[in-house]
Amino acid sequence: MTSDPISPRTRQLTMRATRAGYHLVHAPSPPYDWVLLDAEHGEPIFRAPNLDQIEHWLVS
């Protein structure tokens, strides 16, 4: 059995994003940014190189 590769912080921010109407995804290709997508249309809303910036954007 393998351990879950998603960290507790990533889970928390994913849930926070979902409650705010977004999907949080990690880009599969360089520069591997974190991206908030509009949950309804899938349009990129905000992109950041790290979760700290995503978290800051979500609480702003």
mmCIF file of the N, C-alpha and C atoms, coordinates in Angstrom:
data_MODEL
# 
_entry.id   MODEL 
# 
loop_
_atom_site.group_PDB 
_atom_site.id 
_atom_site.type_symbol 
_atom_site.label_atom_id 
_atom_site.label_alt_id 
_atom_site.label_comp_id 
_atom_site.label_asym_id 
_atom_site.label_entity_id 
_atom_site.label_seq_id 
_atom_site.pdbx_PDB_ins_code 
_atom_site.Cartn_x 
_atom_site.Cartn_y 
_atom_site.Cartn_z 
_atom_site.occupancy 
_atom_site.B_iso_or_equiv 
_atom_site.pdbx_formal_charge 
_atom_site.auth_seq_id 
_atom_site.auth_comp_id 
_atom_site.auth_asym_id 
_atom_site.auth_atom_id 
_atom_site.pdbx_PDB_model_num 
ATOM 1   N N  . MET A 1 1  ? 0.841   -1.168 0.000   1.00 0.00 ? 1  MET A N  1 
ATOM 2   C CA . MET A 1 1  ? 0.000   0.000  0.000   1.00 0.00 ? 1  MET A CA 1 
ATOM 3   C C  . MET A 1 1  ? 0.897   1.244  0.000   1.00 0.00 ? 1  MET A C  1 
ATOM 4   N N  . THR A 1 2  ? 0.557   2.241  -0.824  1.00 0.00 ? 2  THR A N  1 
ATOM 5   C CA . THR A 1 2  ? 1.333   3.478  -0.868  1.00 0.00 ? 2  THR A CA 1 
ATOM 6   C C  . THR A 1 2  ? 0.637   4.560  -0.071  1.00 0.00 ? 2  THR A C  1 
ATOM 7   N N  . SER A 1 3  ? 1.427   5.507  0.390   1.00 0.00 ? 3  SER A N  1 
ATOM 8   C CA . SER A 1 3  ? 0.831   6.606  1.134   1.00 0.00 ? 3  SER A CA 1 
ATOM 9   C C  . SER A 1 3  ? 0.267   7.639  0.165   1.00 0.00 ? 3  SER A C  1 
ATOM 10  N N  . ASP A 1 4  ? -0.673  8.415  0.639   1.00 0.00 ? 4  ASP A N  1 
ATOM 11  C CA . ASP A 1 4  ? -1.316  9.449  -0.157  1.00 0.00 ? 4  ASP A CA 1 
ATOM 12  C C  . ASP A 1 4  ? -0.326  10.589 -0.387  1.00 0.00 ? 4  ASP A C  1 
ATOM 13  N N  . PRO A 1 5  ? -0.025  10.925 -1.640  1.00 0.00 ? 5  PRO A N  1 
ATOM 14  C CA . PRO A 1 5  ? 0.980   11.956 -1.910  1.00 0.00 ? 5  PRO A CA 1 
ATOM 15  C C  . PRO A 1 5  ? 0.477   13.382 -1.679  1.00 0.00 ? 5  PRO A C  1 
ATOM 16  N N  . ILE A 1 6  ? -0.812  13.558 -1.405  1.00 0.00 ? 6  ILE A N  1 
ATOM 17  C CA . ILE A 1 6  ? -1.356  14.899 -1.196  1.00 0.00 ? 6  ILE A CA 1 
ATOM 18  C C  . ILE A 1 6  ? -1.176  15.292 0.271   1.00 0.00 ? 6  ILE A C  1 
ATOM 19  N N  . SER A 1 7  ? -0.509  16.423 0.478   1.00 0.00 ? 7  SER A N  1 
ATOM 20  C CA . SER A 1 7  ? -0.248  16.872 1.846   1.00 0.00 ? 7  SER A CA 1 
ATOM 21  C C  . SER A 1 7  ? -1.524  17.413 2.489   1.00 0.00 ? 7  SER A C  1 
ATOM 22  N N  . PRO A 1 8  ? -1.563  17.422 3.807   1.00 0.00 ? 8  PRO A N  1 
ATOM 23  C CA . PRO A 1 8  ? -2.720  17.995 4.505   1.00 0.00 ? 8  PRO A CA 1 
ATOM 24  C C  . PRO A 1 8  ? -2.963  19.458 4.102   1.00 0.00 ? 8  PRO A C  1 
ATOM 25  N N  . ARG A 1 9  ? -1.907  20.207 3.904   1.00 0.00 ? 9  ARG A N  1 
ATOM 26  C CA . ARG A 1 9  ? -2.072  21.614 3.508   1.00 0.00 ? 9  ARG A CA 1 
ATOM 27  C C  . ARG A 1 9  ? -2.709  21.720 2.126   1.00 0.00 ? 9  ARG A C  1 
ATOM 28  N N  . THR A 1 10 ? -2.284  20.883 1.205   1.00 0.00 ? 10 THR A N  1 
ATOM 29  C CA . THR A 1 10 ? -2.873  20.894 -0.133  1.00 0.00 ? 10 THR A CA 1 
ATOM 30  C C  . THR A 1 10 ? -4.347  20.541 -0.060  1.00 0.00 ? 10 THR A C  1 
ATOM 31  N N  . ARG A 1 11 ? -4.684  19.557 0.752   1.00 0.00 ? 11 ARG A N  1 
ATOM 32  C CA . ARG A 1 11 ? -6.098  19.183 0.940   1.00 0.00 ? 11 ARG A CA 1 
ATOM 33  C C  . ARG A 1 11 ? -6.899  20.350 1.509   1.00 0.00 ? 11 ARG A C  1 
ATOM 34  N N  . GLN A 1 12 ? -6.342  21.018 2.509   1.00 0.00 ? 12 GLN A N  1 
ATOM 35  C CA . GLN A 1 12 ? -7.036  22.147 3.135   1.00 0.00 ? 12 GLN A CA 1 
ATOM 36  C C  . GLN A 1 12 ? -7.288  23.258 2.109   1.00 0.00 ? 12 GLN A C  1 
ATOM 37  N N  . LEU A 1 13 ? -6.267  23.588 1.325   1.00 0.00 ? 13 LEU A N  1 
ATOM 38  C CA . LEU A 1 13 ? -6.432  24.653 0.338   1.00 0.00 ? 13 LEU A CA 1 
ATOM 39  C C  . LEU A 1 13 ? -7.370  24.227 -0.786  1.00 0.00 ? 13 LEU A C  1 
ATOM 40  N N  . THR A 1 14 ? -7.358  22.966 -1.134  1.00 0.00 ? 14 THR A N  1 
ATOM 41  C CA . THR A 1 14 ? -8.287  22.470 -2.145  1.00 0.00 ? 14 THR A CA 1 
ATOM 42  C C  . THR A 1 14 ? -9.726  22.607 -1.661  1.00 0.00 ? 14 THR A C  1 
ATOM 43  N N  . MET A 1 15 ? -9.969  22.258 -0.412  1.00 0.00 ? 15 MET A N  1 
ATOM 44  C CA . MET A 1 15 ? -11.314 22.409 0.161   1.00 0.00 ? 15 MET A CA 1 
ATOM 45  C C  . MET A 1 15 ? -11.716 23.878 0.242   1.00 0.00 ? 15 MET A C  1 
ATOM 46  N N  . ARG A 1 16 ? -10.794 24.730 0.652   1.00 0.00 ? 16 ARG A N  1 
ATOM 47  C CA . ARG A 1 16 ? -11.074 26.167 0.730   1.00 0.00 ? 16 ARG A CA 1 
ATOM 48  C C  . ARG A 1 16 ? -11.420 26.712 -0.654  1.00 0.00 ? 16 ARG A C  1 
ATOM 49  N N  . ALA A 1 17 ? -10.650 26.314 -1.650  1.00 0.00 ? 17 ALA A N  1 
ATOM 50  C CA . ALA A 1 17 ? -10.911 26.764 -3.023  1.00 0.00 ? 17 ALA A CA 1 
ATOM 51  C C  . ALA A 1 17 ? -12.280 26.274 -3.496  1.00 0.00 ? 17 ALA A C  1 
ATOM 52  N N  . THR A 1 18 ? -12.604 25.037 -3.202  1.00 0.00 ? 18 THR A N  1 
ATOM 53  C CA . THR A 1 18 ? -13.894 24.478 -3.610  1.00 0.00 ? 18 THR A CA 1 
ATOM 54  C C  . THR A 1 18 ? -15.039 25.253 -2.985  1.00 0.00 ? 18 THR A C  1 
ATOM 55  N N  . ARG A 1 19 ? -14.932 25.569 -1.698  1.00 0.00 ? 19 ARG A N  1 
ATOM 56  C CA . ARG A 1 19 ? -15.977 26.337 -1.026  1.00 0.00 ? 19 ARG A CA 1 
ATOM 57  C C  . ARG A 1 19 ? -16.130 27.729 -1.638  1.00 0.00 ? 19 ARG A C  1 
ATOM 58  N N  . ALA A 1 20 ? -15.044 28.264 -2.189  1.00 0.00 ? 20 ALA A N  1 
ATOM 59  C CA . ALA A 1 20 ? -15.069 29.596 -2.799  1.00 0.00 ? 20 ALA A CA 1 
ATOM 60  C C  . ALA A 1 20 ? -15.482 29.550 -4.276  1.00 0.00 ? 20 ALA A C  1 
ATOM 61  N N  . GLY A 1 21 ? -15.710 28.354 -4.817  1.00 0.00 ? 21 GLY A N  1 
ATOM 62  C CA . GLY A 1 21 ? -16.155 28.229 -6.200  1.00 0.00 ? 21 GLY A CA 1 
ATOM 63  C C  . GLY A 1 21 ? -15.048 28.025 -7.213  1.00 0.00 ? 21 GLY A C  1 
ATOM 64  N N  . TYR A 1 22 ? -13.936 27.462 -6.765  1.00 0.00 ? 22 TYR A N  1 
ATOM 65  C CA . TYR A 1 22 ? -12.792 27.225 -7.643  1.00 0.00 ? 22 TYR A CA 1 
ATOM 66  C C  . TYR A 1 22 ? -12.343 25.771 -7.574  1.00 0.00 ? 22 TYR A C  1 
ATOM 67  N N  . HIS A 1 23 ? -11.543 25.396 -8.539  1.00 0.00 ? 23 HIS A N  1 
ATOM 68  C CA . HIS A 1 23 ? -10.807 24.126 -8.511  1.00 0.00 ? 23 HIS A CA 1 
ATOM 69  C C  . HIS A 1 23 ? -9.335  24.502 -8.395  1.00 0.00 ? 23 HIS A C  1 
ATOM 70  N N  . LEU A 1 24 ? -8.620  23.858 -7.494  1.00 0.00 ? 24 LEU A N  1 
ATOM 71  C CA . LEU A 1 24 ? -7.181  24.062 -7.359  1.00 0.00 ? 24 LEU A CA 1 
ATOM 72  C C  . LEU A 1 24 ? -6.473  22.906 -8.051  1.00 0.00 ? 24 LEU A C  1 
ATOM 73  N N  . VAL A 1 25 ? -5.633  23.245 -9.027  1.00 0.00 ? 25 VAL A N  1 
ATOM 74  C CA . VAL A 1 25 ? -4.888  22.214 -9.754  1.00 0.00 ? 25 VAL A CA 1 
ATOM 75  C C  . VAL A 1 25 ? -3.418  22.588 -9.806  1.00 0.00 ? 25 VAL A C  1 
ATOM 76  N N  . HIS A 1 26 ? -2.590  21.580 -9.954  1.00 0.00 ? 26 HIS A N  1 
ATOM 77  C CA . HIS A 1 26 ? -1.152  21.774 -10.106 1.00 0.00 ? 26 HIS A CA 1 
ATOM 78  C C  . HIS A 1 26 ? -0.824  21.511 -11.561 1.00 0.00 ? 26 HIS A C  1 
ATOM 79  N N  . ALA A 1 27 ? -0.269  22.500 -12.237 1.00 0.00 ? 27 ALA A N  1 
ATOM 80  C CA . ALA A 1 27 ? 0.023   22.373 -13.659 1.00 0.00 ? 27 ALA A CA 1 
ATOM 81  C C  . ALA A 1 27 ? 0.955   21.191 -13.905 1.00 0.00 ? 27 ALA A C  1 
ATOM 82  N N  . PRO A 1 28 ? 0.657   20.373 -14.922 1.00 0.00 ? 28 PRO A N  1 
ATOM 83  C CA . PRO A 1 28 ? 1.453   19.172 -15.182 1.00 0.00 ? 28 PRO A CA 1 
ATOM 84  C C  . PRO A 1 28 ? 2.745   19.431 -15.964 1.00 0.00 ? 28 PRO A C  1 
ATOM 85  N N  . SER A 1 29 ? 2.940   20.666 -16.414 1.00 0.00 ? 29 SER A N  1 
ATOM 86  C CA . SER A 1 29 ? 4.142   20.978 -17.185 1.00 0.00 ? 29 SER A CA 1 
ATOM 87  C C  . SER A 1 29 ? 4.760   22.282 -16.682 1.00 0.00 ? 29 SER A C  1 
ATOM 88  N N  . PRO A 1 30 ? 6.020   22.525 -17.005 1.00 0.00 ? 30 PRO A N  1 
ATOM 89  C CA . PRO A 1 30 ? 6.691   23.735 -16.532 1.00 0.00 ? 30 PRO A CA 1 
ATOM 90  C C  . PRO A 1 30 ? 5.891   24.979 -16.875 1.00 0.00 ? 30 PRO A C  1 
ATOM 91  N N  . PRO A 1 31 ? 5.811   25.894 -15.967 1.00 0.00 ? 31 PRO A N  1 
ATOM 92  C CA . PRO A 1 31 ? 6.566   26.051 -14.730 1.00 0.00 ? 31 PRO A CA 1 
ATOM 93  C C  . PRO A 1 31 ? 5.936   25.389 -13.507 1.00 0.00 ? 31 PRO A C  1 
ATOM 94  N N  . TYR A 1 32 ? 4.985   24.463 -13.690 1.00 0.00 ? 32 TYR A N  1 
ATOM 95  C CA . TYR A 1 32 ? 4.372   23.703 -12.597 1.00 0.00 ? 32 TYR A CA 1 
ATOM 96  C C  . TYR A 1 32 ? 3.679   24.574 -11.567 1.00 0.00 ? 32 TYR A C  1 
ATOM 97  N N  . ASP A 1 33 ? 3.088   25.652 -12.018 1.00 0.00 ? 33 ASP A N  1 
ATOM 98  C CA . ASP A 1 33 ? 2.355   26.544 -11.115 1.00 0.00 ? 33 ASP A CA 1 
ATOM 99  C C  . ASP A 1 33 ? 1.116   25.860 -10.550 1.00 0.00 ? 33 ASP A C  1 
ATOM 100 N N  . TRP A 1 34 ? 0.631   26.435 -9.464  1.00 0.00 ? 34 TRP A N  1 
ATOM 101 C CA . TRP A 1 34 ? -0.678  26.095 -8.931  1.00 0.00 ? 34 TRP A CA 1 
ATOM 102 C C  . TRP A 1 34 ? -1.664  27.033 -9.607  1.00 0.00 ? 34 TRP A C  1 
ATOM 103 N N  . VAL A 1 35 ? -2.830  26.503 -9.979  1.00 0.00 ? 35 VAL A N  1 
ATOM 104 C CA . VAL A 1 35 ? -3.796  27.294 -10.723 1.00 0.00 ? 35 VAL A CA 1 
ATOM 105 C C  . VAL A 1 35 ? -5.174  27.136 -10.093 1.00 0.00 ? 35 VAL A C  1 
ATOM 106 N N  . LEU A 1 36 ? -5.836  28.278 -9.884  1.00 0.00 ? 36 LEU A N  1 
ATOM 107 C CA . LEU A 1 36 ? -7.233  28.266 -9.472  1.00 0.00 ? 36 LEU A CA 1 
ATOM 108 C C  . LEU A 1 36 ? -8.070  28.419 -10.730 1.00 0.00 ? 36 LEU A C  1 
ATOM 109 N N  . LEU A 1 37 ? -8.981  27.484 -10.928 1.00 0.00 ? 37 LEU A N  1 
ATOM 110 C CA . LEU A 1 37 ? -9.874  27.511 -12.071 1.00 0.00 ? 37 LEU A CA 1 
ATOM 111 C C  . LEU A 1 37 ? -11.287 27.821 -11.600 1.00 0.00 ? 37 LEU A C  1 
ATOM 112 N N  . ASP A 1 38 ? -12.039 28.548 -12.402 1.00 0.00 ? 38 ASP A N  1 
ATOM 113 C CA . ASP A 1 38 ? -13.450 28.765 -12.129 1.00 0.00 ? 38 ASP A CA 1 
ATOM 114 C C  . ASP A 1 38 ? -14.141 27.401 -12.157 1.00 0.00 ? 38 ASP A C  1 
ATOM 115 N N  . ALA A 1 39 ? -14.863 27.060 -11.101 1.00 0.00 ? 39 ALA A N  1 
ATOM 116 C CA . ALA A 1 39 ? -15.476 25.734 -11.000 1.00 0.00 ? 39 ALA A CA 1 
ATOM 117 C C  . ALA A 1 39 ? -16.543 25.512 -12.061 1.00 0.00 ? 39 ALA A C  1 
ATOM 118 N N  . GLU A 1 40 ? -17.212 26.557 -12.473 1.00 0.00 ? 40 GLU A N  1 
ATOM 119 C CA . GLU A 1 40 ? -18.294 26.403 -13.436 1.00 0.00 ? 40 GLU A CA 1 
ATOM 120 C C  . GLU A 1 40 ? -17.796 26.267 -14.872 1.00 0.00 ? 40 GLU A C  1 
ATOM 121 N N  . HIS A 1 41 ? -16.812 27.090 -15.242 1.00 0.00 ? 41 HIS A N  1 
ATOM 122 C CA . HIS A 1 41 ? -16.374 27.135 -16.635 1.00 0.00 ? 41 HIS A CA 1 
ATOM 123 C C  . HIS A 1 41 ? -14.965 26.580 -16.871 1.00 0.00 ? 41 HIS A C  1 
ATOM 124 N N  . GLY A 1 42 ? -14.209 26.351 -15.812 1.00 0.00 ? 42 GLY A N  1 
ATOM 125 C CA . GLY A 1 42 ? -12.856 25.823 -15.959 1.00 0.00 ? 42 GLY A CA 1 
ATOM 126 C C  . GLY A 1 42 ? -11.841 26.846 -16.435 1.00 0.00 ? 42 GLY A C  1 
ATOM 127 N N  . GLU A 1 43 ? -12.217 28.117 -16.423 1.00 0.00 ? 43 GLU A N  1 
ATOM 128 C CA . GLU A 1 43 ? -11.305 29.182 -16.849 1.00 0.00 ? 43 GLU A CA 1 
ATOM 129 C C  . GLU A 1 43 ? -10.282 29.471 -15.751 1.00 0.00 ? 43 GLU A C  1 
ATOM 130 N N  . PRO A 1 44 ? -9.016  29.671 -16.098 1.00 0.00 ? 44 PRO A N  1 
ATOM 131 C CA . PRO A 1 44 ? -8.013  30.042 -15.093 1.00 0.00 ? 44 PRO A CA 1 
ATOM 132 C C  . PRO A 1 44 ? -8.354  31.410 -14.486 1.00 0.00 ? 44 PRO A C  1 
ATOM 133 N N  . ILE A 1 45 ? -8.301  31.482 -13.173 1.00 0.00 ? 45 ILE A N  1 
ATOM 134 C CA . ILE A 1 45 ? -8.598  32.715 -12.446 1.00 0.00 ? 45 ILE A CA 1 
ATOM 135 C C  . ILE A 1 45 ? -7.326  33.317 -11.861 1.00 0.00 ? 45 ILE A C  1 
ATOM 136 N N  . PHE A 1 46 ? -6.486  32.456 -11.294 1.00 0.00 ? 46 PHE A N  1 
ATOM 137 C CA . PHE A 1 46 ? -5.260  32.912 -10.638 1.00 0.00 ? 46 PHE A CA 1 
ATOM 138 C C  . PHE A 1 46 ? -4.232  31.808 -10.731 1.00 0.00 ? 46 PHE A C  1 
ATOM 139 N N  . ARG A 1 47 ? -2.978  32.194 -10.918 1.00 0.00 ? 47 ARG A N  1 
ATOM 140 C CA . ARG A 1 47 ? -1.867  31.246 -11.058 1.00 0.00 ? 47 ARG A CA 1 
ATOM 141 C C  . ARG A 1 47 ? -0.737  31.725 -10.152 1.00 0.00 ? 47 ARG A C  1 
ATOM 142 N N  . ALA A 1 48 ? -0.081  30.784 -9.467  1.00 0.00 ? 48 ALA A N  1 
ATOM 143 C CA . ALA A 1 48 ? 1.020   31.138 -8.573  1.00 0.00 ? 48 ALA A CA 1 
ATOM 144 C C  . ALA A 1 48 ? 2.023   29.984 -8.508  1.00 0.00 ? 48 ALA A C  1 
ATOM 145 N N  . PRO A 1 49 ? 3.284   30.323 -8.244  1.00 0.00 ? 49 PRO A N  1 
ATOM 146 C CA . PRO A 1 49 ? 4.305   29.277 -8.176  1.00 0.00 ? 49 PRO A CA 1 
ATOM 147 C C  . PRO A 1 49 ? 4.286   28.465 -6.876  1.00 0.00 ? 49 PRO A C  1 
ATOM 148 N N  . ASN A 1 50 ? 3.541   28.945 -5.875  1.00 0.00 ? 50 ASN A N  1 
ATOM 149 C CA . ASN A 1 50 ? 3.534   28.210 -4.607  1.00 0.00 ? 50 ASN A CA 1 
ATOM 150 C C  . ASN A 1 50 ? 2.190   28.339 -3.903  1.00 0.00 ? 50 ASN A C  1 
ATOM 151 N N  . LEU A 1 51 ? 1.970   27.456 -2.948  1.00 0.00 ? 51 LEU A N  1 
ATOM 152 C CA . LEU A 1 51 ? 0.701   27.446 -2.222  1.00 0.00 ? 51 LEU A CA 1 
ATOM 153 C C  . LEU A 1 51 ? 0.528   28.636 -1.302  1.00 0.00 ? 51 LEU A C  1 
ATOM 154 N N  . ASP A 1 52 ? 1.623   29.231 -0.846  1.00 0.00 ? 52 ASP A N  1 
ATOM 155 C CA . ASP A 1 52 ? 1.507   30.430 -0.011  1.00 0.00 ? 52 ASP A CA 1 
ATOM 156 C C  . ASP A 1 52 ? 0.761   31.528 -0.751  1.00 0.00 ? 52 ASP A C  1 
ATOM 157 N N  . GLN A 1 53 ? 1.090   31.724 -2.015  1.00 0.00 ? 53 GLN A N  1 
ATOM 158 C CA . GLN A 1 53 ? 0.430   32.774 -2.806  1.00 0.00 ? 53 GLN A CA 1 
ATOM 159 C C  . GLN A 1 53 ? -1.026  32.401 -3.109  1.00 0.00 ? 53 GLN A C  1 
ATOM 160 N N  . ILE A 1 54 ? -1.296  31.141 -3.325  1.00 0.00 ? 54 ILE A N  1 
ATOM 161 C CA . ILE A 1 54 ? -2.680  30.703 -3.525  1.00 0.00 ? 54 ILE A CA 1 
ATOM 162 C C  . ILE A 1 54 ? -3.491  30.979 -2.260  1.00 0.00 ? 54 ILE A C  1 
ATOM 163 N N  . GLU A 1 55 ? -2.931  30.618 -1.122  1.00 0.00 ? 55 GLU A N  1 
ATOM 164 C CA . GLU A 1 55 ? -3.624  30.841 0.149   1.00 0.00 ? 55 GLU A CA 1 
ATOM 165 C C  . GLU A 1 55 ? -3.885  32.322 0.371   1.00 0.00 ? 55 GLU A C  1 
ATOM 166 N N  . HIS A 1 56 ? -2.901  33.145 0.117   1.00 0.00 ? 56 HIS A N  1 
ATOM 167 C CA . HIS A 1 56 ? -3.061  34.594 0.282   1.00 0.00 ? 56 HIS A CA 1 
ATOM 168 C C  . HIS A 1 56 ? -4.184  35.114 -0.620  1.00 0.00 ? 56 HIS A C  1 
ATOM 169 N N  . TRP A 1 57 ? -4.230  34.649 -1.865  1.00 0.00 ? 57 TRP A N  1 
ATOM 170 C CA . TRP A 1 57 ? -5.264  35.086 -2.789  1.00 0.00 ? 57 TRP A CA 1 
ATOM 171 C C  . TRP A 1 57 ? -6.640  34.650 -2.311  1.00 0.00 ? 57 TRP A C  1 
ATOM 172 N N  . LEU A 1 58 ? -6.747  33.441 -1.795  1.00 0.00 ? 58 LEU A N  1 
ATOM 173 C CA . LEU A 1 58 ? -8.047  32.942 -1.333  1.00 0.00 ? 58 LEU A CA 1 
ATOM 174 C C  . LEU A 1 58 ? -8.576  33.699 -0.117  1.00 0.00 ? 58 LEU A C  1 
ATOM 175 N N  . VAL A 1 59 ? -7.706  34.189 0.734   1.00 0.00 ? 59 VAL A N  1 
ATOM 176 C CA . VAL A 1 59 ? -8.172  34.894 1.933   1.00 0.00 ? 59 VAL A CA 1 
ATOM 177 C C  . VAL A 1 59 ? -8.308  36.396 1.700   1.00 0.00 ? 59 VAL A C  1 
ATOM 178 N N  . SER A 1 60 ? -7.882  36.868 0.564   1.00 0.00 ? 60 SER A N  1 
ATOM 179 C CA . SER A 1 60 ? -7.994  38.307 0.262   1.00 0.00 ? 60 SER A CA 1 
ATOM 180 C C  . SER A 1 60 ? -9.390  38.674 -0.150  1.00 0.00 ? 60 SER A C  1 
# 
